């Protein structure tokens, strides 16, 4: 009986700690935090025009800023005034007061017509009930 308590008590403590993990701290099957996976899905779906995948991680309208110009991405309407160019690299979390607010992208490319711009960028996220959605993208130029 004593051996059971030696195992059961630490297991209960671990289960209690796991239950305290908030949805924003959840990780995906590949071990990436949910907000990072949302950004990856968004970027790759946008780059390959996989509109159904894009709708799952993006707001109805996403504002894309390139320098001082603004463009719109509308996944449901399968419309984008600007396209992302792969590859992208270097995703890092942006937190404000401990809460995930966005993702910085070390290098990404945006294309408008024949003009392509590469550089660092930021993806702005909103979180609701542990699910993240992209609401904005900006590249300073």
Secondary structure, 3 states (H helix, E strand, C coil): CHHHHHHHHHHHHHHHHHHCCCHHHCECCCCCEHHHHHHHHHHHHHHCCCHHHHHHHEEEEEEEEECCEEEEEECCCCEECCEEEEEEEEEEEEEECCEEEEEEEEEEEEEECCEEEEEEEEEEEEEECCEEEEEEEEECC
